[in-house]
Amino acid sequence: AATGAALVAQTLSSGAAMQLEASDALDVQQLRSGGDLAATAGGLLAIGDLVADGDARLEGDADVRLAQAVIGQSLNVAAAGALDMRTATVGGDAQLRSGGAMGIGELQAQGALSGTTGATLVAQTLSSGAAMQLDAADALQIQQLTSNGDLTANAGGLLAIDDAAVGGQASVDGGTDVQLGNATVAQSLV
């Protein structure tokens, strides 16, 4: 579905792949795709409850808001503004990018996880089945982090992780201070 203006819907559902494009805002309360999902918005991109059996690619020229998501394969989110994700479970890799602040409630990826923001990154719970890479131009603050692979975390400001479990090597770099609460690293911590 493509529209020259905003696309607002209560429920959208497809048994196969789905592609949504809006030159302005895209706001859907419930979205279900039996295959891959591609959603692009020229403004705000907001999805309340998302289920996609395949890959999901979300791109917003302003903020991207995702309340709840279950993705069968990979998740790729790009927000020109802020990215706000409450809960997401991803069967493969998760790649998140935002120009503004990134806020995550809980994100579980069976594969690799990467998060890059031009501002702050604040998360309650992040977990990945493979490597995790986090880059924030400003502060990076995480309550609970679990990576079954290596961890690379870089912040232009404060880097604070309350509880970390890393299955491989961990590399952390804060532009100002680095605060690690409880950290368990299987290999080396640098």
Disulfide bonds with the S-S distance in Angstrom:
none
